[in-house]
Amino acid sequence: MMIPQIQPTELKRILDAGQPVVLLDVRQPDEHAFCALPGSVLIPLGELAARVEEVQPGDAPVIVYCHHGVRSLTGAAILRSAGIEAFSLAGGIDRWTLTVDPSVPRY
């Protein structure tokens, strides 16, 4: 299954336009505590399959992110297999910092 990805600049455009999205962080709690996209929900990738019912996006797409965009592909696949419209943030929060918001710390 091909998982659709969204570029950080496109996500910023969507957020700036006030369009509804659910931001799902599939990193570990210590990574999320260090830096996270505002308003995002943390469900570590290893727990996502068992906690998929917690993701209630309504009509909003779910943007799944991680550090570099690898775990988020798996997370989006898990959600899509459950019938939830999900996209992976290409390049993860690291690319977000490099292309959109340099105030988000890199690690």
C-alpha positions as CSV (number, residue, x, y, z in Angstrom):
1,M,0.0,0.0,0.0
2,M,1.4,3.4,-1.0
3,I,1.1,5.8,1.9
4,P,0.5,9.4,0.9
5,Q,2.9,12.0,2.3
6,I,2.5,15.7,2.9
7,Q,5.4,18.1,2.8
8,P,5.9,20.4,5.8
9,T,5.3,23.5,3.8
10,E,2.0,22.2,2.6
11,L,1.0,21.3,6.2
12,K,1.9,24.8,7.3
13,R,-0.3,26.3,4.5
14,I,-3.2,24.1,5.7
15,L,-2.6,25.1,9.4
16,D,-2.3,28.8,8.5
17,A,-5.6,28.5,6.6
18,G,-7.3,27.2,9.7
19,Q,-8.3,23.9,8.0
20,P,-9.0,21.1,10.5
21,V,-6.3,18.4,10.9
22,V,-5.3,16.0,13.6
23,L,-1.6,15.9,14.3
24,L,-0.5,12.6,15.6
25,D,3.0,12.1,17.0
26,V,4.2,8.5,16.9
27,R,7.6,9.1,18.6
28,Q,8.5,8.2,22.1
29,P,7.4,10.3,25.1
30,D,10.9,11.7,25.7
31,E,11.1,12.8,22.0
32,H,7.7,14.4,22.3
33,A,8.7,16.2,25.5
34,F,11.8,17.6,23.8
35,C,9.9,19.1,20.8
36,A,6.5,18.6,19.3
37,L,4.1,20.3,16.8
38,P,1.6,22.4,18.7
39,G,-1.7,20.6,19.5
40,S,-0.4,17.2,18.5
41,V,-1.4,14.0,20.3
42,L,1.2,11.5,21.3
43,I,0.6,7.8,20.7
44,P,3.9,5.9,20.3
45,L,4.1,3.8,17.2
46,G,4.4,0.6,19.2
47,E,1.0,1.3,20.9
48,L,-0.9,2.7,17.9
49,A,-2.4,-0.6,16.7
50,A,-3.9,-1.2,20.1
51,R,-5.0,2.4,20.6
52,V,-6.3,3.2,17.1
53,E,-9.8,3.8,18.5
54,E,-8.4,6.8,20.3
55,V,-7.9,8.5,17.0
56,Q,-11.2,10.2,16.3
57,P,-10.6,12.7,13.5
58,G,-14.2,13.3,12.4
59,D,-13.9,14.8,8.9
60,A,-10.3,16.0,9.4
61,P,-7.3,14.2,8.0
62,V,-4.7,12.8,10.3
63,I,-1.1,13.9,9.8
64,V,1.2,11.4,11.4
65,Y,4.7,12.5,12.2
66,C,7.9,11.3,13.8
67,H,11.5,12.3,13.8
68,H,12.5,11.8,10.1
69,G,9.4,10.4,8.5
70,V,10.0,6.6,8.7
71,R,7.8,5.6,11.7
72,S,5.1,7.9,10.5
73,L,4.7,5.9,7.3
74,T,4.0,2.8,9.4
75,G,1.6,4.8,11.6
76,A,-0.3,6.2,8.7
77,A,-0.5,2.6,7.2
78,I,-2.0,1.4,10.5
79,L,-4.6,4.2,10.5
80,R,-5.5,3.7,6.8
81,S,-6.0,0.0,7.4
82,A,-8.5,1.0,10.1
83,G,-10.3,3.2,7.6
84,I,-8.9,6.5,8.8
85,E,-7.7,9.1,6.3
86,A,-4.0,9.5,7.3
87,F,-0.9,11.0,5.8
88,S,2.8,10.9,6.7
89,L,4.7,14.1,7.3
90,A,7.6,13.8,4.8
91,G,10.9,14.2,6.6
92,G,9.2,14.3,10.0
93,I,9.6,17.1,12.6
94,D,13.3,17.4,11.5
95,R,12.3,18.7,8.0
96,W,9.6,20.8,9.7
97,T,12.3,22.6,11.6
98,L,14.5,23.0,8.5
99,T,11.8,24.2,6.1
100,V,9.1,25.8,8.3
101,D,9.9,26.7,11.9
102,P,13.6,26.9,12.9
103,S,12.5,27.5,16.5
104,V,11.6,23.8,16.9
105,P,14.7,22.2,18.3
106,R,16.5,19.6,16.3
107,Y,18.0,16.4,17.8
